[in-house]
Amino acid sequence: MLASQIVPAKKIRFIGVPLDLGAGRRGVDMGPSAFRVAEIHSRVRSLGYEVSDRGDIDVFIQETHDPGDPRLKYLKEIRHTCEEVRDEVDRALGQGAMPVVLGGDHSIAMGTIAGVSRHFRKQDERIGLIWFDAHGDMNTPETSPSGNIHGMPLAVALGIGEPSLVSLAGDEGPMVEGARAAVVGLRDVDPAEKENIRESGIGAFTMRDIDERGMRAVMEEAIKRATAGTAGMHVSFDLDGIDPDHAPGVGTAAPGGLSYREAHLAMEMLFDTGKVLSAEFVEVNPVLDHRNTTAKLGVELLASLLGKKIL
């Protein structure tokens, strides 16, 4: 084969974000290490990808900082970390790599999505979003019962909530329009955030939807939303979206979640679109896990998202 005919290797860049300031329970700061111990590099290389790892972004330690406003705990520190994540994600995309962010609590998604959105806005394009989670993550400082920012990132990505977070990608509107976003696996939603979900225009798929319609139909609709008029989509996966029987090592477990096969089917369908721009896997808490089961599952789900096939 002539040199000009050689297809460049597909590139994945891992970015670790050991942040736990957005959560009410300690331990998710060890999530990035848990994924690496679960051999995430070799697993992805075996699929034919060129792998690089930026290492972990420096984060603030909870014991050395005051939480500040009880409605927005650690706002300044979390925003600073999200700015770093945003810049790293934007840089990875600009260098032809697909960024895969390893958390850390789900507040880091504000930085990841800001980076993807900002990168494609420079090309006058928009992005879609599919978010897997047991929880709505659609609280604002006014509706949150805890003030923990990891319950707010989806709202922020859709342009709702604290202005200094909403503007992480710039001032040209929300990072993602609600009509081009979907959340899958809902089963534990705070009463006051339900209205935020309805008003945002997001496609919200509960476990009842999955029970009644099946994961295939739900994912077909979610993908249709996220790819309508977009450059592609970001996939944000909170491991508590999966049933705790399969993913015990999460800080806010909720029974009745996605099954092992439902989660893999979703990832396989996303790969088949050829439209996945970036991804993140978050909320793995090794302190609460058994033999790193949850991080290992996250690695297997990423493999399915990147093209692992049964046959």
C-alpha positions in Angstrom: 0.0 0.0 0.0 1.3 3.4 -0.9 1.9 5.8 2.0 -0.8 8.2 0.8 -3.3 5.3 1.0 -2.6 4.5 4.6 -5.6 5.4 6.8 -4.5 7.2 10.0 -5.0 5.3 13.2 -8.1 6.2 15.2 -7.0 8.1 18.2 -8.4 8.1 21.8 -7.2 10.5 24.5 -8.1 9.7 28.1 -8.4 12.7 30.5 -8.7 11.9 34.2 -10.6 14.2 36.4 -10.5 13.0 40.0 -13.0 15.6 41.3 -15.3 14.8 44.2 -16.3 18.3 45.2 -19.7 18.1 43.4 -20.8 15.0 45.3 -22.0 14.5 48.9 -20.0 11.3 49.4 -16.3 10.8 49.2 -14.5 8.3 47.0 -15.2 9.1 43.4 -11.8 10.9 43.3 -10.3 7.5 42.9 -12.5 6.7 39.8 -9.9 7.6 37.1 -7.3 5.3 38.8 -9.9 2.5 39.0 -10.5 2.7 35.3 -6.8 2.5 34.6 -6.4 -0.5 36.9 -9.2 -2.1 35.0 -6.8 -2.0 31.9 -8.7 0.6 30.0 -5.7 1.4 27.8 -5.0 -2.2 26.6 -8.8 -2.9 26.1 -9.1 0.1 23.8 -5.8 -0.6 22.0 -7.1 -4.1 21.3 -9.9 -2.5 19.2 -7.3 -0.9 16.9 -7.1 2.6 18.4 -4.1 4.7 19.1 -4.3 5.5 22.8 -2.8 8.4 24.8 -3.5 9.5 28.3 -3.2 13.1 29.4 -3.1 12.0 33.0 -5.2 13.6 35.7 -6.2 17.2 35.8 -5.2 18.8 39.1 -8.2 19.3 41.4 -8.9 20.9 44.8 -9.0 18.8 47.9 -12.2 19.1 49.8 -10.6 19.4 53.3 -8.6 22.4 52.3 -11.4 24.6 51.0 -14.6 26.1 52.3 -17.7 25.0 50.5 -19.0 28.6 50.3 -22.7 29.1 49.3 -24.7 26.1 50.6 -26.8 26.2 47.5 -23.7 25.9 45.3 -21.0 24.1 47.2 -17.5 24.6 46.0 -18.7 26.6 43.0 -15.4 28.4 42.4 -13.3 25.3 42.6 -15.6 23.2 40.4 -15.8 26.0 37.8 -11.9 26.2 37.7 -11.7 22.4 37.2 -14.4 22.5 34.5 -12.4 25.2 32.7 -9.4 23.0 32.6 -11.4 20.0 31.4 -13.0 22.2 28.7 -9.6 23.3 27.4 -8.2 19.8 27.4 -11.3 18.4 25.5 -11.2 21.2 23.0 -7.4 20.6 22.5 -7.9 16.8 22.0 -10.6 17.3 19.3 -8.4 19.9 17.6 -5.6 17.3 17.4 -7.8 14.7 15.8 -8.4 12.6 18.9 -11.7 11.5 20.5 -11.6 12.7 24.2 -12.8 10.1 26.8 -13.1 11.7 30.2 -12.8 9.6 33.3 -14.4 10.9 36.5 -14.8 11.9 39.2 -18.3 13.1 40.0 -20.8 14.1 37.3 -20.2 17.9 37.7 -17.1 17.4 35.4 -19.6 17.0 32.5 -20.1 20.7 32.4 -16.4 21.1 31.4 -16.5 18.1 28.9 -19.6 19.3 27.1 -18.3 22.9 27.1 -15.2 21.8 25.4 -17.0 19.7 22.7 -19.5 22.5 22.1 -16.9 25.2 21.9 -14.8 23.1 19.4 -17.7 22.6 17.0 -19.0 26.1 17.4 -15.8 27.3 15.8 -16.9 25.3 12.8 -20.4 26.7 13.0 -21.8 23.4 14.0 -23.8 22.1 17.0 -23.7 19.0 19.0 -26.1 16.5 20.4 -26.1 14.8 23.8 -27.1 11.4 25.3 -26.9 11.2 29.0 -27.3 8.0 31.0 -28.3 8.4 34.6 -30.6 7.2 37.4 -31.0 10.9 38.4 -32.2 13.9 36.5 -29.1 16.1 37.2 -31.5 19.0 36.3 -31.4 20.9 39.6 -30.6 24.5 40.0 -29.4 26.3 43.1 -33.1 27.1 43.7 -34.4 23.6 43.4 -31.5 21.5 44.8 -32.2 19.8 48.2 -28.4 19.4 48.8 -26.5 22.2 47.0 -24.3 19.5 45.5 -23.3 20.6 42.0 -23.2 17.0 40.6 -27.0 17.2 40.7 -27.0 20.2 38.3 -24.7 19.6 35.3 -27.4 18.5 32.8 -29.4 21.6 33.5 -26.2 23.7 33.0 -25.5 22.0 29.7 -29.0 22.9 28.5 -28.6 26.5 29.6 -30.4 26.5 32.9 -28.9 27.5 36.3 -25.8 29.3 37.6 -24.7 31.8 34.9 -21.0 31.4 35.6 -21.4 27.7 34.8 -23.9 28.0 31.9 -21.4 30.3 30.1 -18.5 27.8 30.2 -18.6 27.3 26.5 -19.2 31.0 25.7 -22.3 33.2 25.5 -23.7 31.9 22.2 -26.6 30.1 23.9 -26.7 26.8 25.7 -24.0 24.2 25.1 -26.7 21.8 23.8 -30.3 22.5 22.8 -32.9 20.5 24.7 -34.4 19.3 21.4 -31.0 17.7 20.6 -30.5 15.9 23.9 -31.8 12.9 25.7 -31.5 11.4 29.2 -31.9 7.6 29.5 -32.5 5.5 32.6 -34.3 8.0 34.9 -35.8 6.5 38.1 -34.8 8.9 41.0 -35.8 12.5 40.2 -36.2 15.3 42.8 -39.7 16.7 42.9 -38.6 20.3 42.2 -36.4 19.4 39.2 -39.2 17.7 37.3 -40.4 21.0 36.0 -36.9 21.9 34.9 -36.8 18.6 32.8 -40.2 19.4 31.2 -39.3 23.0 30.4 -35.8 22.2 29.0 -37.3 20.2 26.0 -35.0 17.3 26.6 -36.1 13.8 25.7 -36.5 12.1 29.1 -36.7 8.3 29.1 -37.5 6.7 32.4 -37.1 3.0 33.3 -40.8 2.6 32.7 -40.2 3.8 29.1 -37.5 1.1 28.7 -39.7 -1.5 30.4 -42.6 -0.8 28.1 -40.9 0.0 24.8 -37.6 -1.8 25.1 -34.1 -0.3 24.9 -33.9 -0.5 21.2 -36.9 1.8 20.6 -35.8 4.2 23.3 -32.3 4.5 21.9 -33.6 4.9 18.3 -35.5 8.0 19.5 -32.6 9.3 21.6 -30.2 9.0 18.7 -32.6 10.7 16.3 -32.8 13.7 18.7 -29.0 13.9 19.2 -28.1 13.6 15.5 -30.7 16.0 14.1 -28.7 18.8 12.6 -25.6 18.2 14.6 -22.0 17.3 14.0 -22.5 14.3 16.2 -23.0 13.6 19.9 -21.4 13.5 23.3 -22.1 10.4 25.5 -22.2 11.0 29.2 -22.5 7.9 31.3 -23.1 7.9 35.0 -22.5 4.3 36.2 -25.4 4.6 38.6 -27.6 4.4 35.6 -27.0 0.7 35.7 -28.7 -1.5 38.3 -26.6 -1.7 41.5 -26.5 -5.5 41.1 -24.1 -4.9 38.2 -22.6 -1.6 39.3 -22.4 -1.6 43.1 -19.5 1.0 43.3 -21.4 4.2 42.9 -22.2 6.9 45.5 -25.9 7.3 44.8 -27.2 3.9 43.9 -30.8 3.4 42.9 -32.4 0.0 42.4 -34.2 -1.0 39.3 -31.7 0.4 36.7 -30.4 -0.7 33.3 -29.5 -4.3 32.9 -26.0 -5.4 31.7 -27.3 -6.2 28.3 -29.5 -3.1 28.0 -26.4 -0.9 28.7 -24.3 -2.8 26.2 -27.0 -2.6 23.5 -27.2 1.2 24.0 -23.4 1.5 23.5 -23.4 -0.8 20.5 -26.2 1.2 18.8 -24.4 4.4 19.5 -21.2 3.1 17.8 -23.3 2.0 14.8 -24.3 5.6 14.1 -20.7 6.7 13.5 -21.6 9.9 15.2 -20.0 9.7 18.7 -17.7 12.7 19.1 -16.6 12.2 22.7 -17.6 10.4 25.9 -17.2 10.3 29.7 -17.7 7.7 32.4 -18.3 9.0 35.9 -19.3 8.4 39.5 -17.3 5.2 40.0 -16.6 5.0 43.8 -14.0 2.3 44.5 -14.6 2.7 48.3 -18.1 1.2 47.8 -17.2 -1.3 45.1 -16.4 -5.0 45.1 -13.1 -6.0 43.4 -13.3 -3.0 41.0 -16.5 -4.5 39.4 -18.0 -1.1 38.4 -14.8 0.3 36.8 -14.4 -3.0 34.9 -18.0 -2.7 33.6 -17.3 0.9 32.6 -14.3 -0.3 30.5 -16.5 -2.9 28.8 -19.2 -0.4 28.1 -16.6 1.9 26.5 -15.3 -1.0 24.4 -18.9 -1.5 23.1 -19.1 2.2 22.4 -15.9 2.0 20.4 -16.9 -0.9 18.3 -16.4 -4.2 20.2 -18.7 -6.8 18.6 -19.9 -10.2 19.8 -19.2 -11.6 16.3 
